[in-house]
């Protein structure tokens, strides 16, 4: 590393990049080089999940074009378990909801060209046992870590969501408990095939310690199918710029679009801001019920490319003006993504000032805008987000037009 003598800003930048490098010493399983994309059962059906629903989710990911756009994981969340472990102590699937068993379900998902994920918890209880009255006993992995990892690996699980659920009440401590399962996955010999997603809702600031432990970590409490929840999560992610990297992602939770009552603009912003944040894109609704307009948002090639950019740098919020938030994200190849998010309740006419390079691509339409001018003016509706990319990284600012 070279420092320009006497330049305190270079020294600070160098120290910052050293710190970042040590912080992003990602879990060495070779997985999740870009944020995971797929479908998860929880937001869609919670504890009413069964194997028909999961198979249908795999079918519909393929039929809708979502799979071709990159949505590859089908994750079966909580409530897949039989209420008790078997006589040998092993977890089993619920006999009537999953009569064919998890191994067969995972094979079915794989036969569609997709990958299969499953849910577990480090303590004695899963979250549904605590919050959804799931009548299980001892379904968390405490004391069964290796046995459960072996079971999941033998079933062909390719993504583990390992969810805290008050495990502190069982005497566990976050980091060592999550490391224990990481190491159990390694001991199965299949760690290179199992993306490891941990969830403790951001309570212990996992972005400061979890990069060597897991591929992704939740940063917030559970997302709800309401705009205020989505908006609050976006706001809370502004402080986390610089804390994720390939193989080690901040996870602001699964998508809620298709659930609740989101306007078309809110739907766009939810996906657009998750893409800016380099967040996992996990669809959490029944895909067959999504209107074509929403499928088009989810499969927008330019937007997905921002989310999946190999540099893996999540966006930073660089300006707030009159209810408009300006976020920028450095992309590979010296490019930049720019988002203007209208957090307010009225349409705003915004001027985006770009310095020298004003050649922008509108991510929603694919159109080139503003060649040869240094300013672009755009109407942004309430809760909508204008998103652009450009071929260089540079200063950007916004003003009300
Ligand atoms: C927690 C998690 C959710 C979901 C449920 C399942 O609330 O945060 O994403 O996995 O548990 O019970």
Boltz pocket constraint, residues with backbone or C-beta under 6 A from the ligand:
constraints:
  - pocket:
      binder: B
      contacts: [[A, 42], [A, 77], [A, 78], [A, 119], [A, 126], [A, 127], [A, 128], [A, 129], [A, 132], [A, 163], [A, 199], [A, 222]]
      max_distance: 6.0
